[in-house]
Amino acid sequence: MAVMRNAPFLRVLSDDALKLLAFASDPVNLKPRQSLFEAGEPAEGAVLVLGGQLRLYGMANGVAPRVAGVGQLIDELALVVPTQRSVSAVAQTTCELLLLPRSQMLKILDEYPDAAAQLQGLLAQRTSAFMAEVENLTTRLRKA
């Protein structure tokens, strides 16, 4: 529960809602170098790292791999909308993971409308920040 509570995307959920999500989630253990998924595969939900480190490889060429550690939520948008895996994930160390299903998250958001409203606000803020970054980049490219 504490690890779930630290993931920003899940902070909008009450303890009861987090328990419901945790109960419906699937624990997964990986050995080093074991693959979890490949970029482009359908994502039925997000992945929370409970222990260990996952190496994430981006879909774009030239993008350096990054490491996800304890408390990081991978493909969080897959909790609320159908999407594809944004990265490939391979265990760098022994990993303990929790697969959080979209179907349960959507049920929880129906039952907890305040959490749904807070999550909507969080997504709106992130979208605005992203659009501002795109606008800044566009401006810089036009000047170049």
PyMOL commands that set and color helices and strands:
alter all, ss='L'
color gray80, all
select helices_A, chain A and resi 2-6+8-10+15-24+76-79+102-111+113-143
alter helices_A, ss='H'
color red, helices_A
select strands_A, chain A and resi 26-30+35-37+42-43+45-51+54-58+66-68+73-74+83-84+87-91+95-101
alter strands_A, ss='S'
color yellow, strands_A
deselect
rebuild
show_as cartoon
